[in-house]
Amino acid sequence: MAEQPPTAVLDQRESLDLRNQIFALRETLERTRADMDAAVQRAAANAADELAQLHATVSALRDALERAHAERDAAVQNALQALNEENAQLKRTATALRDAMEQQSAREAARLQEAERSHQLERAQLQATIRELRGATERRDRTAP
């Protein structure tokens, strides 16, 4: 074989070194790409998991909020019902008290009217007695010597 000139050997050696570097760089690039793809897939999976957790949290919070609204509405309804019942009871009590007062007032008026009649009768009797006594006294005085 004929010997090659030194520049051709250098060119072959540089070419071989460049091919080796290109091969090494290609392998490094492919490993980096594979690592990046794996990292992207992990990040996407983590994001999907987190998104699923957030959806579950939102759903749980929505359910809790709806339960709280329902409980609050029930509490308001119960409070209104209790107040309405208390109001009705107070109205019945007020009516009963008013009726009792009216009955007592009617009894007092009747008693007062009866006392007034009795007083008028007694007065009339006293006046009649006084007239009789005056008449008797005047007759006695006229018949007395």
C-alpha positions as CSV (number, residue, x, y, z in Angstrom):
1,M,0.0,0.0,0.0
2,A,1.1,3.3,-0.7
3,E,1.6,5.7,2.0
4,Q,-0.7,8.6,2.2
5,P,0.5,12.1,2.6
6,P,0.5,13.5,6.1
7,T,-2.3,15.9,5.4
8,A,-4.5,13.2,4.1
9,V,-3.9,11.2,7.2
10,L,-4.7,14.2,9.2
11,D,-7.8,14.8,7.2
12,Q,-8.9,11.2,7.8
13,R,-8.1,11.4,11.4
14,E,-10.0,14.7,11.8
15,S,-12.8,13.3,9.8
16,L,-12.9,10.2,12.1
17,D,-12.7,12.5,15.2
18,L,-15.5,14.6,13.8
19,R,-17.6,11.6,13.1
20,N,-16.9,10.3,16.6
21,Q,-17.8,13.7,18.0
22,I,-20.9,13.8,15.9
23,F,-21.9,10.3,17.0
24,A,-21.2,11.2,20.6
25,L,-23.1,14.5,20.3
26,R,-26.0,12.6,18.6
27,E,-26.1,10.1,21.4
28,T,-26.0,12.9,24.0
29,L,-28.7,14.7,22.1
30,E,-30.9,11.6,21.9
31,R,-30.3,10.9,25.6
32,T,-31.1,14.5,26.4
33,R,-34.2,14.4,24.2
34,A,-35.3,11.1,25.9
35,D,-34.7,12.6,29.3
36,M,-36.6,15.7,28.3
37,D,-39.5,13.6,26.9
38,A,-39.6,11.6,30.2
39,A,-39.5,14.9,32.2
40,V,-42.3,16.3,30.1
41,Q,-44.3,13.1,30.5
42,R,-43.7,13.2,34.3
43,A,-44.6,16.9,34.4
44,A,-47.8,16.2,32.3
45,A,-48.7,13.2,34.6
46,N,-48.1,15.3,37.7
47,A,-50.1,18.2,36.2
48,A,-52.9,15.7,35.3
49,D,-52.8,14.3,38.9
50,E,-52.9,17.7,40.4
51,L,-55.7,18.8,38.0
52,A,-57.7,15.7,39.1
53,Q,-57.0,16.5,42.7
54,L,-58.1,20.1,42.1
55,H,-61.3,18.9,40.4
56,A,-62.0,16.6,43.3
57,T,-61.4,19.4,45.8
58,V,-63.6,21.8,43.8
59,S,-66.3,19.1,43.7
60,A,-66.0,18.4,47.5
61,L,-66.1,22.2,48.2
62,R,-69.1,22.6,46.0
63,D,-70.9,19.7,47.7
64,A,-70.0,21.2,51.1
65,L,-71.2,24.6,50.0
66,E,-74.5,23.1,48.8
67,R,-74.9,21.2,52.1
68,A,-74.2,24.4,54.0
69,H,-76.8,26.3,52.0
70,A,-79.3,23.5,52.5
71,E,-78.6,23.4,56.2
72,R,-78.8,27.2,56.5
73,D,-82.1,27.2,54.5
74,A,-83.4,24.5,56.8
75,A,-82.3,26.5,59.9
76,V,-83.9,29.6,58.6
77,Q,-87.1,27.7,57.9
78,N,-87.1,26.2,61.3
79,A,-86.4,29.6,62.9
80,L,-89.3,31.1,60.9
81,Q,-91.6,28.3,61.9
82,A,-90.6,28.6,65.5
83,L,-91.2,32.4,65.3
84,N,-94.5,31.9,63.6
85,E,-95.6,29.4,66.2
86,E,-94.4,31.8,69.0
87,N,-96.2,34.7,67.3
88,A,-99.4,32.6,67.1
89,Q,-99.1,31.6,70.8
90,L,-98.6,35.3,71.7
91,K,-101.6,36.3,69.7
92,R,-103.7,33.6,71.4
93,T,-102.4,34.7,74.8
94,A,-103.2,38.3,74.0
95,T,-106.7,37.4,72.9
96,A,-107.3,35.3,76.0
97,L,-106.0,38.2,78.2
98,R,-108.1,40.7,76.3
99,D,-111.2,38.5,76.7
100,A,-110.4,38.0,80.4
101,M,-110.0,41.7,80.9
102,E,-113.3,42.4,79.0
103,Q,-115.1,39.8,81.1
104,Q,-113.6,41.3,84.3
105,S,-114.5,44.8,83.1
106,A,-118.0,43.6,82.3
107,R,-118.3,42.0,85.8
108,E,-116.9,45.2,87.4
109,A,-119.4,47.3,85.4
110,A,-122.3,45.1,86.4
111,R,-121.1,45.1,90.0
112,L,-120.7,48.9,89.9
113,Q,-124.2,49.2,88.3
114,E,-125.6,46.9,91.0
115,A,-123.9,48.9,93.7
116,E,-125.3,52.1,92.2
117,R,-128.8,50.7,92.1
118,S,-128.4,49.4,95.6
119,H,-127.2,52.9,96.7
120,Q,-130.1,54.6,94.9
121,L,-132.6,52.2,96.6
122,E,-131.0,52.8,99.9
123,R,-131.0,56.5,99.4
124,A,-134.6,56.4,98.3
125,Q,-135.5,54.4,101.5
126,L,-133.5,56.8,103.7
127,Q,-135.3,59.8,102.0
128,A,-138.6,58.1,102.5
129,T,-137.7,57.3,106.2
130,I,-136.6,61.0,106.6
131,R,-139.9,62.2,105.2
132,E,-141.9,59.9,107.4
133,L,-139.9,61.0,110.4
134,R,-140.4,64.7,109.5
135,G,-144.0,64.1,108.9
136,A,-144.3,62.3,112.3
137,T,-142.3,65.0,114.0
138,E,-144.5,67.8,112.5
139,R,-147.6,66.0,113.5
140,R,-146.4,65.5,116.9
141,D,-145.4,69.1,117.1
142,R,-148.8,70.2,115.9
143,T,-150.6,68.0,118.3
144,A,-148.4,68.8,121.2
145,P,-149.9,71.4,123.7
